[in-house]
Amino acid sequence: MLTRHPDIENNLNLAFEPVRNEEPRMFSREQIAQYNEQGFIEPVQIFKGDELEELQRFFAEQADEVTHKSGPFESYHQVHAGLFRIISHPRTTAFLQDILGPNVVCHVSQFINKPPGQEKGKGGSHHQDATYNAMDARCAIVWLAIEDAEVENGCMWFIPGTHKLGVVECTENHFVVESLQYGEEIPCEVKAGHAVFMSDLLMHSSPPNRSKERHRPGLTATYAPAEVKPYKNTNRSAILCSGEDAAKNWNVHPVPR
């Protein structure tokens, strides 16, 4: 199995396409080269000072409203004004334009606040986010730390360079089969207010939070160039973060009020 959409996966381009941007506006050329070679860019600061405090206060007060609880997965950025503003923050969007181009759509987001004291937890095995989306593998994932994410409290782990393999064989749960055959995993610690940008093809895992007292709140969001066509219901939560959807591929939601 390669994706959760075996009926259309033969029609999808599931190979990595390197970013070709000789004049990035936010990232350096070296950072773009790291994305192409390693599949991710070391964390960059998005929120600081008063903005960071406001971000942390938002999730402390609104967590219940923007956390998926049960049933079919749902995103909330298309219906919750505060979450929309975070997802489409101008600094995040400017970084994304260096990777995806001027027209950027967000179609998935999820707030996860790992509690302390976990022995086992979902997401502990390596996976590729591209296997979940009924579309070509052209997305960038942004993982934003609300508080410091470290090894102790369950930060993500990457297998660098695995994005260049394209989509590989996975289990019915969409975990990569024998993932460590593809390379050595490394931790990705992220300071509060910083975000890591990664390819949707990069193998990564999110182990349990084994700290005794610290939560690990984080917001993940998936972005795509508006020019990439989604299939099935991939566009059900789409919002336009920058530019335009000239081809009307995404049927984007209006800005929530």
C-alpha positions in Angstrom: 0.0 0.0 0.0 1.3 3.5 -0.9 -1.6 5.9 0.0 -5.0 5.7 1.6 -6.4 6.4 -1.9 -5.3 3.2 -3.9 -8.1 3.8 -6.5 -6.4 7.0 -7.7 -2.7 6.8 -6.6 -1.6 5.6 -10.1 -2.8 9.0 -11.4 -0.9 11.0 -8.7 2.7 12.3 -8.9 4.1 11.0 -5.6 7.8 11.9 -6.3 9.6 14.8 -4.7 10.0 18.0 -6.9 12.9 20.1 -5.7 12.2 23.8 -5.0 13.7 26.0 -7.7 14.0 29.5 -6.3 17.2 31.5 -6.9 15.9 34.6 -5.2 14.0 33.6 -2.0 12.6 36.5 0.0 12.6 35.0 3.5 14.7 31.8 3.5 18.3 31.9 2.4 19.5 29.9 -0.6 21.2 27.6 1.9 17.9 27.0 3.7 16.2 26.2 0.4 19.1 23.8 -0.4 18.5 22.1 3.0 14.8 21.6 2.2 15.7 20.0 -1.1 18.5 17.8 0.4 17.2 17.0 3.9 13.4 17.4 3.4 13.1 20.1 6.1 14.4 23.5 7.2 15.7 24.1 10.7 13.1 25.9 12.9 12.6 29.6 12.2 10.9 32.2 14.4 7.3 33.1 13.5 6.0 34.6 16.8 7.9 36.5 19.5 7.2 39.0 22.3 3.6 40.1 22.6 2.5 38.0 19.6 3.9 34.8 21.2 2.1 35.6 24.5 -1.1 36.1 22.6 -0.5 32.8 20.7 -0.1 30.9 23.9 -3.1 32.6 25.5 -5.2 31.7 22.5 -4.5 28.0 22.8 -4.8 28.1 26.6 -8.3 29.6 26.3 -9.6 28.1 23.0 -8.1 24.6 23.0 -11.4 22.9 23.3 -12.9 24.8 20.4 -10.0 23.9 18.0 -9.1 20.4 19.1 -10.4 17.4 17.1 -11.9 14.9 19.5 -13.6 12.0 17.8 -15.2 10.8 14.6 -14.0 11.7 11.1 -11.1 14.1 11.2 -11.9 17.8 10.9 -9.9 21.0 10.6 -11.1 24.2 12.2 -9.1 27.0 10.6 -11.8 27.6 7.9 -14.5 28.3 10.6 -12.6 29.8 13.5 -11.4 33.3 12.9 -8.6 33.2 15.5 -7.2 30.0 14.2 -7.4 31.3 10.6 -5.3 34.3 11.6 -2.6 32.0 13.0 -2.6 29.7 10.1 -2.4 32.6 7.6 0.1 34.7 9.6 2.0 36.9 7.2 5.4 35.7 8.3 4.4 32.0 7.8 2.9 32.8 4.5 6.0 34.7 3.3 8.2 31.7 4.2 5.8 29.4 2.4 5.9 31.4 -0.8 9.6 30.8 -1.1 8.8 27.0 -1.2 5.4 26.8 -2.9 5.1 30.0 -5.0 2.8 33.0 -4.6 -0.5 31.2 -4.4 -0.8 29.2 -1.2 -3.7 27.2 0.1 -4.0 25.6 3.6 -6.2 22.5 3.6 -5.4 20.7 6.9 -4.6 21.8 10.4 -4.5 20.2 13.8 -3.8 21.3 17.3 -2.3 18.6 19.5 -1.5 19.1 23.1 0.4 16.0 24.3 -0.1 15.5 28.0 2.8 14.5 30.3 3.4 11.0 31.5 2.6 9.2 28.3 4.0 5.7 28.0 2.4 4.9 24.6 0.7 7.2 22.2 -0.4 7.5 18.6 2.0 8.7 16.0 5.0 7.0 17.4 5.9 5.3 14.1 7.3 7.0 11.0 4.9 8.1 8.3 4.7 10.4 5.3 1.9 12.9 5.3 1.6 12.7 1.5 0.0 9.3 1.9 -3.1 10.9 3.5 -3.9 13.5 0.8 -5.7 12.7 -2.5 -3.4 14.9 -4.6 0.1 15.2 -6.0 2.9 15.2 -3.3 3.6 19.0 -3.5 2.6 20.1 0.1 4.7 21.7 2.7 4.0 21.0 6.4 4.5 23.7 9.0 4.8 22.5 12.6 4.5 25.4 15.1 5.6 25.0 18.7 3.3 26.8 21.2 5.7 25.9 24.0 9.2 24.4 23.8 9.2 21.0 22.1 12.1 18.8 23.2 13.0 15.2 23.3 11.8 14.9 26.9 8.2 16.0 26.1 7.8 14.3 22.7 9.3 16.4 19.9 9.2 15.1 16.4 11.9 12.9 14.9 12.9 13.0 11.2 14.8 10.6 8.9 16.6 13.2 6.8 16.6 12.8 3.0 13.8 10.2 2.9 11.6 12.7 1.0 13.7 12.0 -2.1 12.4 8.4 -2.1 8.9 9.5 -2.9 6.0 7.6 -1.3 7.1 4.2 0.0 5.3 1.1 1.1 3.2 1.6 4.3 0.9 -0.5 6.5 -2.8 -0.2 6.7 -2.3 2.3 9.4 -0.1 4.3 7.1 3.1 3.7 9.0 6.2 3.2 6.9 7.2 -0.5 6.6 10.6 -1.0 8.4 11.3 2.8 8.3 14.8 2.6 9.9 16.1 0.8 6.8 16.0 4.2 5.1 18.3 6.0 7.5 19.0 7.2 11.0 16.4 9.3 12.8 17.2 12.6 14.5 15.2 14.7 16.9 13.7 18.1 15.9 13.5 20.3 18.9 11.6 23.5 18.4 11.5 26.6 20.6 8.2 28.2 21.4 7.0 30.5 18.6 9.3 28.8 16.1 8.2 26.6 13.3 9.8 23.8 11.2 9.0 23.6 7.5 9.1 20.1 6.0 8.1 18.2 2.8 5.0 16.1 3.0 7.2 13.2 1.8 9.7 13.4 4.8 9.4 10.4 7.1 8.8 11.6 10.6 7.4 10.3 13.9 6.0 11.9 17.1 6.7 9.7 20.1 5.0 9.9 23.5 5.5 12.8 25.9 7.4 11.0 28.7 8.0 14.2 30.8 6.5 14.2 34.2 4.9 17.7 34.2 5.2 19.4 30.8 2.6 19.4 28.0 3.7 19.6 24.4 1.3 21.9 22.5 1.8 22.2 18.8 0.0 23.3 15.7 0.5 21.5 12.4 -0.8 22.7 9.1 -0.5 21.5 5.5 -0.2 23.9 2.7 -0.2 23.4 -1.1 0.3 25.5 -4.2 -3.2 26.5 -5.5 -2.2 25.2 -8.9 -2.1 21.6 -7.6 -5.5 19.9 -8.1 -7.1 18.1 -5.1 -9.2 15.0 -5.6 -12.1 13.6 -3.6 -12.8 15.8 -0.6 -9.2 17.1 0.0 -10.4 20.7 -0.5 -13.2 20.5 2.1 -11.3 22.8 4.6 -9.3 24.9 2.1 -8.5 28.5 2.8 -6.5 30.8 0.6 -3.5 32.3 2.5 -2.0 34.3 -0.3 -2.4 35.0 -4.0 -5.3 33.5 -5.9 -6.8 30.2 -7.0 -7.2 31.2 -10.6 -8.2 27.7 -11.8 -10.8 27.3 -9.0 -9.2 24.0 -8.0 -9.9 24.4 -4.3 -13.3 26.0 -3.9 -11.8 27.9 -0.9 -13.8 29.0 2.1 -14.4 32.6 2.8 -12.4 34.2 5.6 -14.2 33.3 8.9 -15.5 36.2 10.9 
